[in-house]
Amino acid sequence: MFAAVTKPDRVVRIGFELFRGEDPTWYLNDAICVQFCPWCGQRLPDQPFEPDLEPDPEPAP
């Protein structure tokens, strides 16, 4: 996050997925797991902010 502040051309991406299909997980740049917002410090929810970004359900075997 320091680079995002000190280097204006740096791209920071935040993503959501279900880790191993069950645990809600937020990622910074696909590598760092986070539980709190890096800007405001609030705990991140257990689902995406926008409903159309929710992961597709796993197909039944």
C-alpha positions as MATLAB code, in Angstrom:
seq = 'MFAAVTKPDRVVRIGFELFRGEDPTWYLNDAICVQFCPWCGQRLPDQPFEPDLEPDPEPAP';
ca = [
       0.000    0.000    0.000;
       2.946    2.335    0.575;
       3.784    2.135   -3.137;
       0.172    3.006   -4.033;
       0.546    6.261   -2.115;
       4.102    7.191   -3.093;
       3.941    6.081   -6.761;
       0.899    7.590   -8.495;
       1.240    5.290  -11.527;
       1.013    2.158   -9.340;
      -2.138    0.060   -9.907;
      -3.693   -1.506   -6.810;
      -6.371   -4.123   -7.355;
      -8.634   -5.524   -4.657;
     -10.369   -8.822   -5.375;
     -12.738  -11.204   -3.646;
     -13.029  -14.976   -3.889;
     -13.998  -17.952   -1.805;
     -10.756  -19.591   -0.681;
     -11.056  -23.329   -1.304;
     -14.649  -22.654   -2.251;
     -15.772  -21.834    1.278;
     -13.813  -19.102    3.103;
     -14.483  -15.492    1.988;
     -11.124  -13.901    1.185;
     -10.078  -10.438   -0.025;
      -6.815  -10.001   -1.959;
      -4.584   -7.054   -2.798;
      -2.994   -7.542   -6.234;
      -3.849  -11.283   -6.140;
      -1.160  -11.962   -3.543;
      -1.850  -10.423   -0.135;
      -4.870  -11.528    1.918;
      -6.537   -8.678    3.804;
      -9.353   -8.485    6.362;
      -9.497   -4.702    6.801;
      -9.769   -1.847    4.309;
      -6.271   -0.400    3.739;
      -7.707    3.125    3.434;
     -10.286    3.417    6.248;
      -9.462    0.452    8.513;
     -12.987   -1.013    8.554;
     -13.408   -4.792    8.471;
     -14.231   -6.054    4.964;
     -17.532   -7.928    4.506;
     -17.884  -11.653    3.804;
     -19.278  -11.004    0.310;
     -18.538   -8.673   -2.629;
     -19.805   -5.091   -2.425;
     -21.698   -5.437   -5.716;
     -23.990   -8.456   -6.248;
     -22.953   -8.955   -9.895;
     -19.375   -9.601   -8.748;
     -20.225  -12.617   -6.582;
     -18.370  -15.764   -7.641;
     -20.311  -18.368   -9.600;
     -21.500  -21.280   -7.461;
     -19.587  -24.535   -7.727;
     -21.321  -27.047  -10.035;
     -22.853  -30.058   -8.290;
     -20.935  -33.296   -8.977;
];
